[in-house]
Amino acid sequence: VPPRPPLNEAISDHLARQISTGALKPGNRVPSVRLLSRRFKVSTNTVLHAFARLEALALVEARPRSGYYVRFRSSDALPAPRPGHSRGPAVPLALGERLPGFFRAMRQPGIVPLGAAAPGVELLPAQRLGRLLAKVARVRGASLLGYDPLPGLPVLRRQIARRLAALGASVSEAGVVTTVGAIEAIALALRAVTKPGDAVLVESPGYFGVLQLLRAQGLQAVEVPCTSEHGLDVELAERAMKRERVSAVVVVPTFSNPLGSLMPLDAKRALVSACAAREVPLIESDVYGELPFEGERPLPLVAFDRDGGVLHCSSFSKVLAPGFRCGWICPGRFQPEVEEAKFTQTVATPAVLQAALAELLFEGGYDRHLRALRRALKEQVQKAREALASSFPAGTRVSDPRGGFLLWVELPRGAVDAIELQRRALEHGISIAPGPLFSARDGFSRCFRLSCGHPWSPAFDRAVATLGRLCRA
Amino acid sequence: VPPRPPLNEAISDHLARQISTGALKPGNRVPSVRLLSRRFKVSTNTVLHAFARLEALALVEARPRSGYYVRFRSSDALPAPRPGHSRGPAVPLALGERLPGFFRAMRQPGIVPLGAAAPGVELLPAQRLGRLLAKVARVRGASLLGYDPLPGLPVLRRQIARRLAALGASVSEAGVVTTVGAIEAIALALRAVTKPGDAVLVESPGYFGVLQLLRAQGLQAVEVPCTSEHGLDVELAERAMKRERVSAVVVVPTFSNPLGSLMPLDAKRALVSACAAREVPLIESDVYGELPFEGERPLPLVAFDRDGGVLHCSSFSKVLAPGFRCGWICPGRFQPEVEEAKFTQTVATPAVLQAALAELLFEGGYDRHLRALRRALKEQVQKAREALASSFPAGTRVSDPRGGFLLWVELPRGAVDAIELQRRALEHGISIAPGPLFSARDGFSRCFRLSCGHPWSPAFDRAVATLGRLCRA
């Protein structure tokens, strides 16, 4: 059972809901501190903490000697991006050749990091992980020095299985294989269920890492348009599967990359059934699943799996330690093929890092960390949306995700091409991820992904303002 | 400059050379302790240490009240395996399906580990690595938590480049890309220089990990027979390249896997030239290069490279920490392609592990560790050869490597098939690596690889005796 959120969060969530449903409208006065403290039976200090949080989300503003009022947020007027249409032959961009800025951005010192989908290390429990790493190195050093045998370190697989079982997935410790990040997990899944020349159904726009893997493994992308709110449309996916024979489906159903979309529960259930009925393996990446802004953690596809056809991939890269490169796959009925592929690709996953993460999950406090992280990311995303609303040209569309830390921006007609925008941004020391990366076909040339993983600061406001200026052609 | 070996080693090396050249013959009395202590101007204690070492290598034996005599080693009578001939279509064994014992052996608790090519953790500086890991986690924890940007952690790349430059290779820090073990390095090299359907020249017998990568990437193996003494014959390789168009050559020139062979310097130079002349990229795995039993560390192929056509792959898995999965590639002129493939496959290599290894290399003492490791491995290999000589049927052939820790055993006609031997051995709690793994064609069915990475003990003697019994059909 996850710990109950503190009272101040319960109050701010309550008020945020009233604002989002329209029960409290822009300009309305929010009930007073005294009134709320009486109604919720908490100290005035607790209520003041709740207001501070709503202020950070730009939902309310204090007026001197008058109290708190619901703010008009300029970002509320931002329309959502339109579902993408990509055209042309399915050839993913070569990162190095056709997009030279991509690698340069990663190395440029002092860059404003709006490109890479990484959480700021300030948000991660660096000290605690350092301490645990030192502990396992001291206590179990020698036993962790050899090759970690397949399917991975038992103590970590146990913790992963326990959390998945709590979500209703039939996954046991034996059904978890640890990997070098979620990207290796997806690579192994594809290796296990496809052969070169096969077609694979993917989201459009969809994570470029998946497209690059398809390219590397000689696979064809069948792209299905997604909305920034609900992600993959299952009917469209079924139609595509009728039209073309696909060997697998790859999807990020919860806070997708780049859209940040969330498939509703029914759609998730329907997708699992549709794939099971056709015996098409369903590869799920759930790396953002632990990062909802509000409410319960959305269920992953594997929670609906009944026949082992879902290959559930995830990692600790977006929540604990990108640099540990520690992920996993629950390969369902494809476990033998996945283990063989894992042995061939990297033999094993670093044992000492798995042990440190297992220790952290075992010690407890992980859910508390996740709650703090979710709160921080929600604020960062909201601040980025505000910055976009105030500096980008009219007609700019921006996604409004309910989790994760990615925004998808669609520039109005007449704005600059996204690859040109990336080039100009790099010259100004700012990285972004241009839209054409996220499709194997031509398309999304006026879109880009903005990553809000880092604690917001005036430097980010200035960077967004600069981007707003640069995108005017 | 590597530190000078201690005096007792200088004396034992001197005597070992006299024995191997025949200046001292089996049955001869070795000069007395007193004489040697006078001649080398050292204490009698130092000479006694030198004799202890020669005893451990089964080169001399003490006779009560009479002194030390050159032993007749039964292993000296073991003939070398014959160069292999493999036939049939080039389809590497699927590890999981066609060889179910392979993965089972890795998981079976308490198994006598003669199968996996891993050094015993007792031989590795576990405490020191644990301490350094704790130190870097404490001091640089937060900065090592993010994705390590390509091409890898500068402090480690500097140390790697420094050691390669000392061998005469033109490799700078910028020309090193860190990887998840040498196996990822080879996978990236193949990805960078081939496309599915291409043919790749490999050693026969050759490391099965390479064959599995060819299989995974849709490549064809062109196998060239190797001798257990000198490895790949450059003339045969050139003939094969004339006959068939190959896109790459993959070779383990120094203490190969499984043969333990060492290509002579001239052959190495000739291979680099032959590939350069044909513009065929030459992928070198040098993971055993630091493990000669005597003398200088043999030069890698990259030391002869003049045009960036050698892709030098290696790792710390055989010398420091298999479980850290920390390797590297110096991709020469293919660096952009290799970096792109690295980003696609695993994004980054764990930073904190790279930092701990860099710290160890920087602190010094690495060469001292290597010397102790080489000495231990030499003894283990010799003891395994003795055990084989005394319990295997007449006509058994065994390689006599000059480094590394692998033996290649060829059973006489009428002995059991190696895959059947592996099955029987597993039932007796012993793992070996059967010959057919090491070719993409049928062949080597009466061969197996015996790994001598662990400190020898009576349990290993008993295991080899059991194998000797089991191999009689």
Chai-1 contact restraints between the chains, C-beta under 6 A:
chainA,res_idxA,chainB,res_idxB,connection_type,confidence,min_distance_angstrom,max_distance_angstrom,comment,restraint_id
A,L95,B,E340,contact,1.0,0.0,6.0,A-B,restraint_1
A,G96,B,P336,contact,1.0,0.0,6.0,A-B,restraint_2
A,G96,B,E340,contact,1.0,0.0,6.0,A-B,restraint_3
A,M106,B,P149,contact,1.0,0.0,6.0,A-B,restraint_4
A,R107,B,P149,contact,1.0,0.0,6.0,A-B,restraint_5
A,A118,B,Y147,contact,1.0,0.0,6.0,A-B,restraint_6
A,V121,B,A142,contact,1.0,0.0,6.0,A-B,restraint_7
A,V121,B,L145,contact,1.0,0.0,6.0,A-B,restraint_8
A,V121,B,G146,contact,1.0,0.0,6.0,A-B,restraint_9
A,L124,B,L145,contact,1.0,0.0,6.0,A-B,restraint_10
A,A126,B,G141,contact,1.0,0.0,6.0,A-B,restraint_11
A,A126,B,A142,contact,1.0,0.0,6.0,A-B,restraint_12
A,A126,B,L145,contact,1.0,0.0,6.0,A-B,restraint_13
A,G130,B,A137,contact,1.0,0.0,6.0,A-B,restraint_14
A,G130,B,R138,contact,1.0,0.0,6.0,A-B,restraint_15
A,G130,B,G141,contact,1.0,0.0,6.0,A-B,restraint_16
A,L133,B,A137,contact,1.0,0.0,6.0,A-B,restraint_17
A,A134,B,A134,contact,1.0,0.0,6.0,A-B,restraint_18
A,A134,B,A137,contact,1.0,0.0,6.0,A-B,restraint_19
A,A137,B,G130,contact,1.0,0.0,6.0,A-B,restraint_20
A,A137,B,L133,contact,1.0,0.0,6.0,A-B,restraint_21
A,A137,B,A134,contact,1.0,0.0,6.0,A-B,restraint_22
A,R138,B,G130,contact,1.0,0.0,6.0,A-B,restraint_23
A,G141,B,A126,contact,1.0,0.0,6.0,A-B,restraint_24
A,G141,B,G130,contact,1.0,0.0,6.0,A-B,restraint_25
A,A142,B,V121,contact,1.0,0.0,6.0,A-B,restraint_26
A,A142,B,A126,contact,1.0,0.0,6.0,A-B,restraint_27
A,L144,B,G323,contact,1.0,0.0,6.0,A-B,restraint_28
A,L145,B,V121,contact,1.0,0.0,6.0,A-B,restraint_29
A,L145,B,L124,contact,1.0,0.0,6.0,A-B,restraint_30
A,L145,B,A126,contact,1.0,0.0,6.0,A-B,restraint_31
A,L145,B,A321,contact,1.0,0.0,6.0,A-B,restraint_32
A,L145,B,G323,contact,1.0,0.0,6.0,A-B,restraint_33
A,G146,B,V121,contact,1.0,0.0,6.0,A-B,restraint_34
A,G146,B,P322,contact,1.0,0.0,6.0,A-B,restraint_35
A,G146,B,G323,contact,1.0,0.0,6.0,A-B,restraint_36
A,Y147,B,A118,contact,1.0,0.0,6.0,A-B,restraint_37
A,Y147,B,P322,contact,1.0,0.0,6.0,A-B,restraint_38
A,Y147,B,G323,contact,1.0,0.0,6.0,A-B,restraint_39
A,D148,B,G323,contact,1.0,0.0,6.0,A-B,restraint_40
A,P149,B,M106,contact,1.0,0.0,6.0,A-B,restraint_41
A,P149,B,R107,contact,1.0,0.0,6.0,A-B,restraint_42
A,V180,B,V180,contact,1.0,0.0,6.0,A-B,restraint_43
A,V180,B,T346,contact,1.0,0.0,6.0,A-B,restraint_44
A,G181,B,V347,contact,1.0,0.0,6.0,A-B,restraint_45
A,I183,B,V347,contact,1.0,0.0,6.0,A-B,restraint_46
A,E184,B,T346,contact,1.0,0.0,6.0,A-B,restraint_47
A,P196,B,P196,contact,1.0,0.0,6.0,A-B,restraint_48
A,P196,B,G218,contact,1.0,0.0,6.0,A-B,restraint_49
A,Q212,B,T344,contact,1.0,0.0,6.0,A-B,restraint_50
A,A216,B,T344,contact,1.0,0.0,6.0,A-B,restraint_51
A,G218,B,P196,contact,1.0,0.0,6.0,A-B,restraint_52
A,A321,B,L145,contact,1.0,0.0,6.0,A-B,restraint_53
A,P322,B,G146,contact,1.0,0.0,6.0,A-B,restraint_54
A,P322,B,Y147,contact,1.0,0.0,6.0,A-B,restraint_55
A,G323,B,L144,contact,1.0,0.0,6.0,A-B,restraint_56
A,G323,B,L145,contact,1.0,0.0,6.0,A-B,restraint_57
A,G323,B,G146,contact,1.0,0.0,6.0,A-B,restraint_58
A,G323,B,Y147,contact,1.0,0.0,6.0,A-B,restraint_59
A,G323,B,D148,contact,1.0,0.0,6.0,A-B,restraint_60
A,G323,B,A351,contact,1.0,0.0,6.0,A-B,restraint_61
A,F324,B,P350,contact,1.0,0.0,6.0,A-B,restraint_62
A,R325,B,P350,contact,1.0,0.0,6.0,A-B,restraint_63
A,P336,B,G96,contact,1.0,0.0,6.0,A-B,restraint_64
A,E340,B,L95,contact,1.0,0.0,6.0,A-B,restraint_65
A,E340,B,G96,contact,1.0,0.0,6.0,A-B,restraint_66
A,T344,B,Q212,contact,1.0,0.0,6.0,A-B,restraint_67
A,T344,B,A216,contact,1.0,0.0,6.0,A-B,restraint_68
A,T346,B,V180,contact,1.0,0.0,6.0,A-B,restraint_69
A,T346,B,E184,contact,1.0,0.0,6.0,A-B,restraint_70
A,V347,B,G181,contact,1.0,0.0,6.0,A-B,restraint_71
A,V347,B,I183,contact,1.0,0.0,6.0,A-B,restraint_72
A,P350,B,F324,contact,1.0,0.0,6.0,A-B,restraint_73
A,P350,B,R325,contact,1.0,0.0,6.0,A-B,restraint_74
A,P350,B,P350,contact,1.0,0.0,6.0,A-B,restraint_75
A,P350,B,L353,contact,1.0,0.0,6.0,A-B,restraint_76
A,A351,B,G323,contact,1.0,0.0,6.0,A-B,restraint_77
A,L353,B,P350,contact,1.0,0.0,6.0,A-B,restraint_78
